[in-house]
Amino acid sequence: MESAREWLPRESLVWIFAAQFVALLPQFTQLPLWIPFAWAFAVYWRLEVFRGRRDLPGRTLKLLVILLTTAGLSLSYRRWFALEPMVALLALSLTLKNLELVSRRDAFVSLLLAYFVAATLFVREQTIPYALYGLLCVVVITAALAAQSGGFSARPRRALGLSTRLLAQAAPLMLLLFVAMPRLGPLWSVPQDTAAGRTGVSDSMAPGDFTRLSKSDKPVLRIAFDGPIPPPEQRYWRGLVYSEFDGRTWRQGFAVDPRNGGRVYWKSGERPLPQVGPRYRYQVIQEPSRVPWLFALARPASDSAGVGATTDDRLVKRTPVFSRFAYDVRSWPRDSQGPPVPLSSAERRRNLQLPPSGNARTRAWVVRLRRQGLGASDISAQLLARFNREFTYTLSPPALGSDSVDAFLFDSRQGFCEHFAGSYVFAMRAAGVPARVVAGYQGGEWVSGEEYLLVREYDAHAWAEVWHQGRGWLRVDPTAAVAPERVRDGLESAAGAEFMQDALLPWHRVDIVMKLRLQWDRINYRWYQTVVSFDGDRQRDYLQRLLGEISPLRMALLLAVPTAVVLLGLLLWIWRGGQGGKLSPAERLYDKFCRRMARAGLVRGTGETPRDYARRIGEARPQLAALAQGVTDAFEGAAYGEDQAALSTLRRLLRWRLMLPGSIQRARDGQALTEQ
């Protein structure tokens, strides 16, 4: 047992708890609710120990706490080898360390854990606000380390000042390592413990799903083109294909979803591509979705690591998109390709599948058209013309019953994109034509200045693809038959007053706010391009531009020269400190006073005491006698008596009497120091 004099003082405990709170605060909204309460209780217990009201927990109690927390983690998470339970385990380690926080060694270990907890902040987000908050965490934790010396070092101003200076001195080395050191895989590539997507397009579609997405303006995709840009009516960003229908909900189905038997080409050579060059080349930056599917134009191909193409012209990632992900894409629109590969019998059956019963009125209507001798193209034209004449595009469609297609086509006749796409594909399948629903995003807002296309959640869209013999899969957008402005100008133009009407604050109607939000998105885009996506490939390109050639000698020089400059500056600073000694605040202020007096021709002699110097100033310049005496009295009180009031007086005298821009002027009665 350590003696009482080795225990942590109150100031050290306060700094440790402040550092823990700052590091844990962003995690409190993500962790199970019992973990923040456990941390608060551990802090309370340790403070009670400091007050002498309780004892530190013994071995038996510690073992019981460990068993309880382990059981809590097991009940809170479905699996252990995932990112969320690992972050929770780290937060619990920091929490339980408070129960044995006794010596400075314990404090050091606790603060090192706080650094790791603060680093987990970037697991979920790597945006500018999170980066600034992460910097705040580092400043506070480093200040807590500095405060462990006790006494004057524990004062907030002193500890924070020392922390800021240390981090400022480390910034050049940090920048050098960021540019030159080999890039490691990110922490957030570890599997996470949830399959819930952040973007709203999910692996199923039922009436009302896309209507919900129309109420969110969160960014989803940022797309920068290298060359031609597709016109608005061609900006269909495919993400999912729904082939299975149970009467109400569309799903990807077996052999379509890559997680359920769907084939994926992970290497570009495995999948035949057109001989002609791609029409569009672009890079997509996708926001976290926690699902593996990506978004691109029709017939895409990508050479980005971990990205593959499916047989139905989509892109997927090997692992879910847990953080912002950038991937390069080449696209060949179908009108630039040769004859398609014939549809296999399995694909035909899959894209003709309908439930055995339900939606009888739609089936009967299609049968009547077939008996009239109409073909697939005629039935499609009939349905689209009916949409155009009789139907309304709305963000607030009425609820539909169990036979949702019948209720939409013959009763409500009001709907959003999923209603039109789903009912169209159902009717075409009932007519014997292979068809499927495609979900993704359509359109986007062009951001000038940074030159990229910004796609938001309210751009979520569903459309149809129909198989034509000899031509392959052709896109048909039934929504365009009802509201062509939706495809041409975007959702806001098509929805009118309904657009974002449920928003708490209608920022989209305030022009200056929308401009500021767009400017903020530009800044975030540049941040991602410059910092977050600085991977091994970008690092190699940058070093080649900087060095001309990446060789061991040039890399050594890149690391050695800045390091030598920093070390030389540090040695010079130490040498100057050894020559002049470290001055206290009062000595620095008095030295400033002496330099000002020297400008007036009154140089302080070697070994001359402050009072002798003040007396000589008064004899040589009577008009400065009062000032010199006041400065001397304040200096002696601050330097020798550690009087804070005297230090404030000295600082005030020099600020107002000497620190303002002044000059030495020659007055009528002789040379004098004047202030302006």
Secondary structure, DSSP 8 states (H G I E B T S, - for coil): ---GGGS--HHHHHHHHHHHHHHHGGGTTTS-THHHHHHHHHHHHHHHHHTTSS----HHHHHHHHHHHHHHHHHH-S-SSSHHHHHHHHHHHHHHGGGG--SHHHHHHHHHHHHHHHHGGGGT--SHHHHHHHHHHHHHHHHHHHHTT-GGGGSHHHHHHHHHHHHHHHHHHHHHHHHHS-----GGGS--S----SSS--SEE-TTHHHHHTT---EEEEEEESS----GGG-EEEEEEE-EE-SS-EE--TTTSGGGT--EE-SGGGS---SS--SEEEEEEE---SSSB--BSSSEE--STTEEEETTS-EEESS---S-EEEEEEE--GGGS-S-----HHHHHHTT---SSS-HHHHHHHHHHHHTT--HHHHHHHHHHHHHHH-EE-SS-----SSHHHHIIIII-EE-HHHHHHHHHHHHHHTT--EEEEEEEE--EEETTTTEEEEEGGGEEEEEEEEETTTEEEEE-HHHHH-HHHHHH-HHHHHGGGTTTT-SS-GGG-HHHHHHHHHHHHHHHHHIIIIIT--HHHHHHHHHHHHSS--HHHHHHHHHHHHHHHHHHHHHHHHHHHHH----HHHHHHHHHHHHHHHTT----TT--HHHHHHHHHHH-GGGHHHHHHHHHHHHHHHHH--HHHHHHHHHHHHHHTSSSEEEEEETTEEEEEE-
